[in-house]
Amino acid sequence: MSENWPSRLRFRRKERQLRIDYEDGRSVSIPYLRLREESPSAENKGHGSGPRPVQPPIPADIDVTRAEPVGRYAVRIEFSDGHSTGLYTWDYLASLASS
């Protein structure tokens, strides 16, 4: 579990970025395209240790159409291409922002 919890998530439609503000005052942004490309879903990452499945092209203008909290540890994001099966934990979001 993350020790540094997000205090606010802002989905910035114009910039196509998720901005995360943390309790320690730090802020990071992750482009929607990166969020979609790196979805932690089995549909995107594959099942088990086998090769990652081939993904259809993701439009550069991908948008977030909906987001909902999952407990106190993650957010489920629905994208304009219909993808909505990934659970983005706070730790996973932090890893995407730092890489």
MIDOSE-1310 file (N, C-alpha, C; in nm, 2 decimals, decimal comma, always signed):
residues 99
msen	+0,08/-0,12/+0,00/+0,00/+0,00/+0,00/+0,09/+0,12/+0,00; +0,05/+0,22/-0,07/+0,12/+0,35/-0,08/+0,12/+0,42/+0,05; +0,24/+0,48/+0,09/+0,24/+0,56/+0,21/+0,21/+0,70/+0,18; +0,22/+0,75/+0,06/+0,19/+0,88/+0,02/+0,06/+0,89/-0,06
wpsr	-0,05/+0,91/+0,00/-0,18/+0,90/-0,07/-0,21/+1,02/-0,16; -0,27/+1,00/-0,27/-0,32/+1,12/-0,35/-0,42/+1,19/-0,27; -0,41/+1,32/-0,27/-0,52/+1,40/-0,21/-0,62/+1,45/-0,31; -0,58/+1,45/-0,44/-0,68/+1,49/-0,54/-0,64/+1,44/-0,67
lrfr	-0,74/+1,39/-0,75/-0,72/+1,35/-0,89/-0,80/+1,44/-0,97; -0,73/+1,50/-1,08/-0,80/+1,59/-1,17/-0,78/+1,54/-1,31; -0,89/+1,51/-1,38/-0,89/+1,47/-1,52/-0,90/+1,59/-1,60; -0,79/+1,63/-1,66/-0,78/+1,76/-1,74/-0,81/+1,73/-1,89
rker	-0,93/+1,74/-1,92/-0,98/+1,71/-2,06/-0,90/+1,78/-2,17; -0,88/+1,91/-2,15/-0,82/+1,99/-2,25/-0,67/+1,95/-2,28; -0,60/+1,92/-2,17/-0,46/+1,87/-2,18/-0,45/+1,72/-2,20; -0,56/+1,65/-2,19/-0,57/+1,50/-2,19/-0,47/+1,44/-2,10
qlri	-0,47/+1,49/-1,97/-0,38/+1,44/-1,87/-0,46/+1,42/-1,74; -0,41/+1,32/-1,66/-0,46/+1,30/-1,52/-0,35/+1,37/-1,44; -0,40/+1,47/-1,36/-0,31/+1,53/-1,26/-0,34/+1,48/-1,12; -0,23/+1,44/-1,05/-0,24/+1,38/-0,92/-0,17/+1,47/-0,82
dyed	-0,24/+1,52/-0,72/-0,18/+1,60/-0,62/-0,17/+1,50/-0,50; -0,05/+1,50/-0,43/-0,02/+1,42/-0,32/-0,02/+1,50/-0,19; -0,04/+1,42/-0,08/-0,05/+1,49/+0,05/+0,08/+1,56/+0,09; +0,19/+1,52/+0,03/+0,32/+1,59/+0,06/+0,34/+1,72/-0,02
grsv	+0,24/+1,75/-0,10/+0,25/+1,87/-0,19/+0,30/+1,85/-0,33; +0,35/+1,73/-0,36/+0,40/+1,70/-0,49/+0,28/+1,68/-0,58; +0,30/+1,71/-0,71/+0,20/+1,69/-0,81/+0,27/+1,63/-0,94; +0,19/+1,54/-1,00/+0,24/+1,47/-1,12/+0,13/+1,47/-1,22
sipy	+0,17/+1,46/-1,35/+0,07/+1,45/-1,46/+0,10/+1,33/-1,54; +0,00/+1,25/-1,59/+0,01/+1,14/-1,67/-0,08/+1,16/-1,79; -0,03/+1,15/-1,91/-0,11/+1,17/-2,03/-0,21/+1,05/-2,04; -0,33/+1,09/-2,09/-0,44/+0,98/-2,11/-0,39/+0,87/-2,20
lrlr	-0,31/+0,90/-2,30/-0,26/+0,80/-2,39/-0,17/+0,70/-2,32; -0,09/+0,75/-2,23/+0,00/+0,66/-2,15/-0,09/+0,57/-2,06; -0,19/+0,63/-1,99/-0,27/+0,56/-1,90/-0,34/+0,44/-1,98; -0,39/+0,47/-2,10/-0,46/+0,37/-2,18/-0,36/+0,26/-2,23
eesp	-0,24/+0,30/-2,28/-0,14/+0,21/-2,33/-0,09/+0,12/-2,21; -0,08/+0,17/-2,09/-0,03/+0,09/-1,98/-0,14/+0,04/-1,89; -0,26/+0,03/-1,94/-0,37/-0,02/-1,86/-0,33/-0,15/-1,79; -0,35/-0,16/-1,66/-0,31/-0,28/-1,58/-0,41/-0,40/-1,60
saen	-0,50/-0,39/-1,69/-0,60/-0,50/-1,71/-0,54/-0,62/-1,77; -0,60/-0,74/-1,75/-0,55/-0,86/-1,81/-0,57/-0,86/-1,96; -0,67/-0,79/-2,01/-0,70/-0,77/-2,15/-0,58/-0,70/-2,22; -0,51/-0,61/-2,14/-0,40/-0,54/-2,20/-0,27/-0,60/-2,17
kghg	-0,25/-0,65/-2,04/-0,12/-0,71/-2,00/-0,11/-0,86/-2,03; -0,22/-0,93/-2,05/-0,22/-1,07/-2,07/-0,25/-1,14/-1,94; -0,26/-1,27/-1,95/-0,29/-1,36/-1,83/-0,16/-1,44/-1,80; -0,11/-1,42/-1,68/+0,00/-1,50/-1,64/+0,13/-1,45/-1,70
sgpr	+0,23/-1,53/-1,72/+0,36/-1,49/-1,76/+0,38/-1,50/-1,91; +0,28/-1,53/-1,99/+0,30/-1,54/-2,13/+0,32/-1,40/-2,20; +0,33/-1,40/-2,33/+0,36/-1,27/-2,40/+0,24/-1,18/-2,39; +0,27/-1,05/-2,39/+0,16/-0,95/-2,39/+0,08/-0,96/-2,52
pvqp	-0,05/-0,95/-2,51/-0,14/-0,96/-2,63/-0,12/-0,84/-2,72; -0,13/-0,86/-2,85/-0,13/-0,75/-2,94/-0,25/-0,66/-2,92; -0,22/-0,53/-2,91/-0,33/-0,44/-2,88/-0,37/-0,37/-3,01; -0,50/-0,34/-3,03/-0,54/-0,26/-3,14/-0,48/-0,12/-3,13
pipa	-0,46/-0,04/-3,24/-0,41/+0,09/-3,22/-0,50/+0,18/-3,13; -0,44/+0,26/-3,05/-0,51/+0,35/-2,96/-0,50/+0,49/-3,02; -0,62/+0,55/-3,04/-0,62/+0,69/-3,10/-0,54/+0,79/-3,01; -0,46/+0,87/-3,08/-0,39/+0,97/-3,01/-0,48/+1,07/-2,93
didv	-0,60/+1,08/-2,97/-0,69/+1,17/-2,90/-0,78/+1,10/-2,80; -0,73/+0,99/-2,75/-0,81/+0,91/-2,65/-0,85/+1,00/-2,53; -0,97/+0,98/-2,48/-1,02/+1,06/-2,38/-1,07/+0,97/-2,26; -1,08/+1,03/-2,15/-1,14/+0,96/-2,03/-1,29/+1,00/-2,02
trae	-1,37/+0,90/-2,02/-1,52/+0,93/-2,02/-1,58/+0,91/-1,88; -1,51/+0,84/-1,80/-1,56/+0,82/-1,66/-1,45/+0,76/-1,57; -1,46/+0,79/-1,45/-1,36/+0,74/-1,35/-1,44/+0,72/-1,22; -1,41/+0,61/-1,15/-1,47/+0,58/-1,02/-1,38/+0,52/-0,93
pvgr	-1,39/+0,56/-0,80/-1,30/+0,50/-0,70/-1,33/+0,36/-0,68; -1,23/+0,28/-0,64/-1,24/+0,14/-0,60/-1,18/+0,13/-0,47; -1,27/+0,12/-0,37/-1,22/+0,12/-0,23/-1,14/+0,25/-0,20; -1,03/+0,23/-0,12/-0,94/+0,34/-0,09/-0,81/+0,32/-0,16
yavr	-0,80/+0,23/-0,25/-0,67/+0,19/-0,31/-0,65/+0,21/-0,46; -0,76/+0,24/-0,53/-0,75/+0,25/-0,68/-0,86/+0,33/-0,74; -0,85/+0,35/-0,87/-0,95/+0,41/-0,95/-0,97/+0,33/-1,08; -1,09/+0,31/-1,12/-1,12/+0,25/-1,25/-1,15/+0,36/-1,35
iefs	-1,08/+0,35/-1,46/-1,09/+0,46/-1,56/-1,15/+0,40/-1,69; -1,25/+0,46/-1,74/-1,32/+0,43/-1,87/-1,27/+0,52/-1,97; -1,23/+0,47/-2,09/-1,17/+0,55/-2,20/-1,27/+0,56/-2,31; -1,25/+0,66/-2,40/-1,34/+0,68/-2,51/-1,34/+0,56/-2,61
dghs	-1,25/+0,47/-2,61/-1,25/+0,36/-2,70/-1,33/+0,24/-2,63; -1,39/+0,26/-2,51/-1,47/+0,16/-2,45/-1,39/+0,08/-2,34; -1,26/+0,09/-2,34/-1,18/+0,01/-2,24/-1,21/+0,06/-2,10; -1,24/-0,03/-2,01/-1,27/+0,01/-1,87/-1,24/-0,10/-1,77
tgly	-1,15/-0,19/-1,80/-1,13/-0,30/-1,71/-1,00/-0,29/-1,62; -0,93/-0,19/-1,64/-0,81/-0,17/-1,56/-0,83/-0,10/-1,42; -0,77/-0,16/-1,32/-0,78/-0,09/-1,19/-0,64/-0,03/-1,16; -0,64/+0,10/-1,16/-0,52/+0,18/-1,14/-0,50/+0,20/-0,99
twdy	-0,41/+0,13/-0,92/-0,38/+0,15/-0,78/-0,30/+0,27/-0,77; -0,29/+0,33/-0,65/-0,21/+0,45/-0,62/-0,07/+0,42/-0,65; -0,02/+0,30/-0,61/+0,12/+0,27/-0,64/+0,15/+0,26/-0,79; +0,05/+0,20/-0,86/+0,07/+0,18/-1,01/+0,08/+0,32/-1,08
lasl	-0,01/+0,41/-1,04/-0,02/+0,54/-1,09/+0,12/+0,62/-1,06; +0,17/+0,60/-0,94/+0,30/+0,66/-0,91/+0,41/+0,61/-0,99; +0,40/+0,48/-1,02/+0,51/+0,42/-1,11/+0,50/+0,47/-1,25; +0,38/+0,49/-1,30/+0,36/+0,55/-1,44/+0,41/+0,69/-1,44
ass	+0,39/+0,77/-1,34/+0,43/+0,91/-1,33/+0,58/+0,92/-1,33; +0,65/+0,82/-1,26/+0,79/+0,83/-1,24/+0,88/+0,77/-1,35; +0,81/+0,70/-1,45/+0,89/+0,63/-1,55/+0,88/+0,70/-1,68
